[in-house]
Amino acid sequence: MEKILVIGCSGQIGSELTLALRKLYGNDNVFATDIKQAPADILESGPFHILDVLDYNNLLHFVVRYNITQVYNLAAVLSGNAEKIPQQAWEINMKALMNTLELGRDSDAKKLFWPSSIAVFGPTTPRHNTPQMTVMEPNTVYGISKLAGERWGEYYHKRYGVDFRSLRYPGLISHKTEAGGGTTDYAVEIYFEAIKNKSYECFLSEDTALPMMFMDDAIHATIKLMQTDGEKLSLRSSYNVGGMSFTPKEVAASIKKHIPDFEISYNPDFRQAIADSWPASIDDSVARKDWGLNDTFNLDSMTEVMLREIKKKL
C-alpha cells in the first residue's frame, strides 16, 4: 500500500491534489502537511500535520514513522514574490527540494514529484511552440531555482536511484484558491473580480500571451505522470506541459459572454518583464508520447466553470 506525503497541502496545487490523491489511495494513506493550517475539506477528510520541509530531521522522522513511499513537494516562493526577496526565495525553494531528494537516499520515500515551471525558460528561448529541449537562460530567481532543481532531480535519479518526476507547469487556474504571488495570477484574479466587481485592472498588457492550464487538467496530468511505469519515461528532468495559450484581452472577451458589462483596464507592473521573458506557447509532444498527456478544457469551457464555481463560493 502506497503511503503518500503532500508537502504544501494548503497552496493552490496542494489543496486540490491532496483530495484527488485521497480518492485514489484512500483518505488515511495520504498525509497532508504544511506550515499553516489546511483548508477544512483536507482537515476533515484525512490526516493533517504541521511540518516544515526545511527541517530535515523532523521531515525524515515523519517519513520513517509513517512509512511514506511517495512525496509530493509543492513548497515554493512563487515568481512575483520571489523577486521581492530573492535570496530568501532561493534558499527556501532549493532547500525544500534538496531535503526531499535526500529522503530518497535515507528512507523508503524514493518516489518524488516536484513541480517545475515555464519560468525555466528565458528571453533567449524560442517564444512560440517552445520545444522540450532548447535554450534555457531564466532571468528570474524563481526560474533559476526551477532550472537548478531540474538538474538536481536528474542527478539524484542517475546517481542515487531517486524516482524523480516533474512537470513544467504553465500558469495554473483554479476557483478553489485565490492568487498567491505568481506572474500568471491575473488569470485567477480576473474571474474573482468579474464576479465581485464586474471590473478588473490587469497587471499585464492586453496582448501578453502565456501558456495556462485549468487546475483539473493539471491534477490529472500530475497523477498520470506519477502512475506511469518509470521505464516509459525518457526524461528525468521535467516535462513540458502546454495547456492552452491566451491573452488578458481574450480572457476578458470570454468573460463578457457571461457578464456583458464586465470591464477590464491595464496597468502593467514589474511582472510584465517577467511575462515577456516566458514562452507564449509550449510544445508538449514529448509528454504526450511518453505518458499520454491530454487536456480537457479550453478557454471558454474553463471560463464557464470558473464563473459558476466562484459564484457559489462567494
Summary of the structure (lengths in Angstrom):
residues: 314
radius of gyration: 18.8
end to end distance: 39.0
largest distance: 57.9
contacts: 1087
relative contact order: 0.13
helix: 46%
strand: 16%
